[in-house]
């Protein structure tokens, strides 16, 4: 780890040079490459985009569903009323239809919008009420959800996440060879970041999981993105799957100070379910004997994460030991598994939820540095979930994060 002080973007940095645009939140929605008519855009009363380190991202539109001029439901609810042959009416009834339409969403401010996701409409949910406005909730998922075709098992030893991702390129499911569809498990080329610098991983397993969900999960652990991109191929274009660091040109991790852009923040510090030591048991097939490896809070790798956590945990008299039986085949694998379990417990010790003025680059998998909340709670956090909401009240980003400070010499105290 470098001794250099990390660089953080502040809200002032984000708005410098474009203060006028910073106050005018905007979104752009393209359906099959075409923007909806202005009267449809005016009907969208709220847009929400949500992403999570464990899930494929998605969005929701809340749309006014009443046509005052025609005295009928505008998008859903008036089918079969005798006016379905009207071209305008028919277009409105099918514009949000869950189908193969490709939807592109961009968020940001006037003069600078950020590509958020490309996906498909998947759900329509009309709400008819007698005491309020009739609305239609339209939900969509990232285009990646269409790659959830089948679940598989897999395992990798002594490799990196980028090499794992590349290993799926061209991988074929034998059951699909004669089905008339693309036999590749991921039906498009896969590209990885050629400049990725990653530590070797002792063991990674895929158990009854769709390939895209597995790659998405590994990308979030590494702080990477998994997204469908396009590139020229002859006279046309082809889609490919990219696994690696985002090249969208986003800012450095944000430094968010309470009272200076950070609207509110709630931090939870809990010592429940903490343990002093984890033991993992397995079986050495080569030597035909059991394996047992333990890791406690004296492990040097754990000391790098959230310095001072050991002192808090030990003061609160945690459980002595957690014993886990796992499919590990070497002592190194067992030790890495034990360390991973203890690290996972440590990451649950300090969590934060908060709201900030809308930041389209603040996404799950990124890092922030919270300040202005005291030395025990201020520090670096890993963002696990974000919700971006744009409505008549403005643009707000809500986030959930867990404390993951590097070893900078700072210490938490109980």
FIMARRO-506766 format. One line per 10 residues: number of its first residue (from 1); their letters; for each residue x, y, z of C-alpha. Coordinates in steps of 0.001 Angstrom, whole numbers. Each point is the difference from the previous one (the first is absolute). Last residue first. Example, Ala and Ser with C-alpha at 12.3 -4.5 7.8 and 13.67 -1.06 7.14 Angstrom:
<sites>
2) sa) 13670,-1060,7140  -1370,-3440,660
</sites>
This chain:
<sites>
414) xxxxxxxxxx) -14472,2106,22281  2865,1633,-1787  681,62,-3708  3562,485,-1103  1683,1938,-2803  3438,-1156,-1130  -920,7,-3647  -761,-3709,-289  -2852,77,-2498  -3483,744,1310
404) xxxxxxxxxx) -2868,-2238,-1015  -3168,1216,1711  -3154,-1224,-1731  -2234,1989,-2328  -3650,653,-822  -795,2892,-2307  -2718,2482,-856  431,2324,-2985  -2415,2932,-322  -1097,1945,-3089
394) xxxxxxxxxx) -2657,2678,319  -3307,319,1854  -2027,-388,-3211  1579,-3416,-557  3399,-1662,-447  970,-2867,2283  3356,-1800,-57  200,-3003,2331  3418,-1358,912  1195,-3272,1521
384) xxxxxxxxxx) 3205,-1571,1331  2210,3090,211  3372,-746,1645  821,2488,2763  3107,2016,843  134,1991,3207  -2006,1971,2522  -1692,-2135,2645  2434,44,2923  1536,3349,-973
374) xxxxxxxxxx) -3283,1876,130  -2837,438,-2495  1383,2793,-2204  1433,-2389,-2533  -988,-2953,-2142  2459,-1257,-2592  -1615,-1744,-2935  761,-3138,-1965  -1656,-1479,-3081  -1538,-3473,-365
364) xxxxxxxxxx) -3571,1267,-77  -120,3324,-1803  786,3668,599  658,1160,-3567  -3543,1369,-392  373,2268,3058  -3306,1467,1166  302,2096,3169  789,-2393,2822  -1891,-2459,2139
354) xxxxxxxxxx) 1327,-2451,2558  292,-3529,1274  3061,-1162,1916  1342,-3293,1269  2621,-872,2618  523,-3548,1329  -1320,-1896,-3036  3327,281,-1809  1684,-1777,2894  -2246,-3027,-405
344) xxxxxxxxxx) 913,-228,-3675  3683,261,924  -406,-2930,2389  -1625,-2072,-2738  2649,958,-2585  2847,-801,2402  -1437,-3451,625  -336,-596,-3751  3572,1171,-645  1277,-2313,2745
334) xxxxxxxxxx) -1882,-2974,-1424  1212,712,-3522  3604,247,1195  -331,-3246,1973  -1086,-1793,-3150  -3167,-1746,-1230  -2861,2265,1039  -3655,-1042,-336  -1120,1693,3246  -668,-996,3606
324) xxxxxxxxxx) -299,3027,2271  926,434,3657  -701,3370,1624  2033,800,3087  103,1826,3297  -3151,2061,-175  558,3683,515  959,1646,3301  -814,3626,-849  3512,1244,708
314) xxxxxxxxxx) 1402,-2495,-2517  -2184,1294,-2818  810,3644,650  3752,-626,236  -50,-2190,-3110  -1783,2710,-1955  2841,2431,616  1170,175,-3583  -2934,-483,-2375  1597,-2554,-2319
304) xxxxxxxxxx) 3791,-223,29  -26,-1971,3260  -1930,-2701,-1817  2989,-751,-2218  2362,-123,2983  -2025,-2701,1777  -83,831,3724  -3797,169,-114  -297,-3740,-434  469,-2480,-2843
294) xxxxxxxxxx) -211,-3783,267  919,-2895,-2293  -1136,-3627,105  603,-2523,-2773  -892,-3681,255  2118,-2761,-1497  275,-1822,-3304  3315,1635,-921  -1063,811,-3552  -3685,447,830
284) xxxxxxxxxx) 623,2424,2849  -3431,342,1646  -1634,3055,1528  -407,1904,3260  -130,3752,451  579,1621,3382  -1052,3572,754  1242,1994,3006  -1065,2851,2248  -3637,90,-1120
274) xxxxxxxxxx) -2458,2816,-752  -3700,-816,-278  -1106,3245,1654  2698,2653,356  -2080,2760,-1538  876,3481,-1237  -2779,1505,-2091  529,3324,-1755  -2871,2162,-1204  741,2769,-2477
264) xxxxxxxxxx) -1877,3086,-1155  297,2679,-2666  3656,-531,-869  543,3068,-2159  2063,1881,2577  -1834,-537,3295  1426,-3477,436  3141,-338,-2092  127,-2232,-3064  3381,-681,-1575
254) xxxxxxxxxx) -808,-1611,-3309  2126,-2669,-1663  1709,1504,-3071  -2259,1229,-2764  -1478,-2050,-2819  1709,-306,-3356  -2259,-2765,-1311  2909,-2421,-241  -1320,-2270,2715  2476,-2577,1220
244) xxxxxxxxxx) -508,-3489,-1265  -2372,-2441,-1676  -1420,1033,-3395  -2584,-2107,-1838  -171,480,-3756  -2615,1311,-2416  795,193,-3703  -224,2893,-2438  -454,211,-3760  2025,618,-3175
234) xxxxxxxxxx) 2882,-2138,1166  -208,-393,3748  -154,3267,1905  -279,-251,3793  -2863,-128,2475  -51,-463,3783  -1935,-2240,2368  1006,539,3611  1792,-1597,2903  1645,2627,2198
224) xxxxxxxxxx) 2902,-298,2420  381,734,3724  1735,-3364,552  -2790,-1484,2108  -2508,1591,-2361  1611,-1687,-2998  -56,-3421,1670  -3747,339,667  -736,1096,-3567  2062,-2888,-1362
214) xxxxxxxxxx) -2007,-2504,2084  -3308,1605,-932  977,-101,-3691  972,-3655,183  -3255,-1039,1651  591,-1681,3357  -272,-3571,1280  3348,322,1804  2842,2075,-1428  3182,-350,2057
204) xxxxxxxxxx) 3096,2131,394  3300,-1254,1402  3441,1400,737  -563,3369,-1613  2970,1768,-1568  141,3741,617  -1209,2299,-2776  1635,2587,-2235  -2369,579,-2926  1734,1586,-2992
194) xxxxxxxxxx) -1576,-2267,-2638  -3505,751,1378  -2145,-2933,-1049  -1920,-850,-3177  -2698,-2636,-452  -1538,-858,-3391  -3775,-602,-113  -2445,-2811,762  1118,-716,3591  -437,-3773,315
184) xxxxxxxxxx) 849,-247,-3684  -2335,-2305,-1924  -1695,2871,-1838  -3427,-1324,-916  -1113,-2698,-2426  -201,-2636,2724  2677,-2281,-1417  2942,1311,2001  -2177,1088,2939  489,-3080,2199
174) xxxxxxxxxx) 3782,221,-486  161,3363,1746  2939,1857,-1528  2675,2242,1528  981,2529,-2676  1178,2605,2492  -785,-1390,3478  3726,-328,786  341,3761,-490  -2015,620,3179
164) xxxxxxxxxx) 2191,-2367,2018  3131,1632,-1408  -1338,3395,1061  -842,-1311,3483  3514,-1286,537  1447,-3523,243  1282,-2509,2520  -2890,-2462,-224  -3343,269,-1811  -3265,-1828,578
154) xxxxxxxxxx) -3245,-434,-1883  -3678,-881,336  -2707,1136,-2399  -3425,1650,-207  -1805,631,-3297  -1313,2857,-2152  633,3057,2122  1492,1982,-2895  -3176,2043,-390  702,1590,3389
144) xxxxxxxxxx) 3096,1638,-1496  -2133,2552,-1846  -410,1751,3352  -3470,-279,1429  -3171,2000,-525  -3031,1099,1954  -3022,2038,-1079  -2349,1195,2743  -3218,1420,-1448  -2013,2625,1841
134) xxxxxxxxxx) -3609,1007,530  -102,3096,2188  -1717,-146,3394  -3126,-974,1918  -1718,-2492,-2273  3143,-1898,-898  1326,-1972,-2982  3672,-976,240  1559,-1426,-3149  3016,-2317,401
124) xxxxxxxxxx) 2009,-667,-3162  3075,-2212,309  3082,-1025,-2049  1003,3030,-2055  3452,-734,-1367  3525,1158,747  2750,2500,-602  1437,1670,3080  1275,3178,1634  1562,2035,-2799
114) xxxxxxxxxx) 885,3326,1617  -1459,3347,-1080  1879,3285,-107  -1386,3249,-1427  -3043,122,2223  466,-2395,2886  327,-3711,523  -1679,-3213,-1033  -42,-2128,-3162  -2225,-3013,-684
104) xxxxxxxxxx) -11,-2152,-3128  -2912,-2331,-693  120,-2824,-2556  -3459,-1256,-932  -265,-3800,22  -3196,-193,2010  -1676,1535,3018  -2333,2581,-1616  918,3566,967  -830,1572,-3405
94) xxxxxxxxxx) -2793,-2461,-776  -3126,1816,1171  1428,3398,-989  560,-1136,-3591  -3553,-1381,-233  -1504,3277,1225  1997,2016,-2528  -917,-2337,-2880  -3723,3,865  -1197,-3573,-632
84) xxxxxxxxxx) -225,-616,3759  -2789,2561,317  -2867,-2431,519  425,-399,3754  1888,-3308,-402  3092,1127,1890  -766,2678,2570  2116,-1230,2911  3645,559,-927  1764,2948,-1673
74) xxxxxxxxxx) -2348,3007,-26  -2990,-1000,2076  -2943,1831,-1459  -1607,3452,-117  1537,842,-3412  1362,3377,1121  538,-1015,3629  2165,-2983,-975  711,-1819,3252  2962,-2312,674
64) xxxxxxxxxx) 2569,2316,1613  3272,-1937,-145  2200,-1299,2823  3180,-1303,-1618  2113,-2703,1608  3619,-1009,-582  2273,-3026,215  3385,-1286,1078  1026,-3651,75  367,-1136,3589
54) xxxxxxxxxx) 2623,-712,2677  1965,3266,-82  -3250,1956,-248  -1434,2454,-2508  -3129,2129,-68  -1359,2580,-2449  -3184,1888,831  -1941,2338,-2291  -3007,1971,1187  -2890,1959,-1541
44) xxxxxxxxxx) 415,-1304,-3539  -3034,1515,-1791  2112,2892,-1319  2177,-2530,-1824  -3084,-1389,-1745  -1101,3484,-1107  3536,646,-1261  -73,-2975,-2349  2239,-2943,977  3713,222,-937
34) xxxxxxxxxx) 1050,-2485,-2691  2809,-2553,174  -2264,-2987,562  -1525,1933,2895  2303,2821,1109  -399,1684,3377  1976,3068,1015  56,1421,3483  516,3472,1359  943,1806,3189
24) xxxxxxxxxx) 354,3798,-253  1991,1341,2957  3319,-1509,-1108  -556,1497,-3451  431,3573,1319  2970,-987,2094  1838,-1336,-3028  3632,996,504  308,-1716,3358  -3017,-2187,816
14) xxxxxxxxxx) 1763,-3308,601  3037,1615,1576  -2222,1806,2517  -1734,-3283,770  3389,-1388,888  2109,-2471,-1948  2444,-2082,2001  3679,-671,-628  1761,-2602,2122  2978,1088,2156
4) xxxx) 3116,-1711,-1249  1313,-2894,2079  -829,-2437,-2778  -1313,-3424,927
</sites>
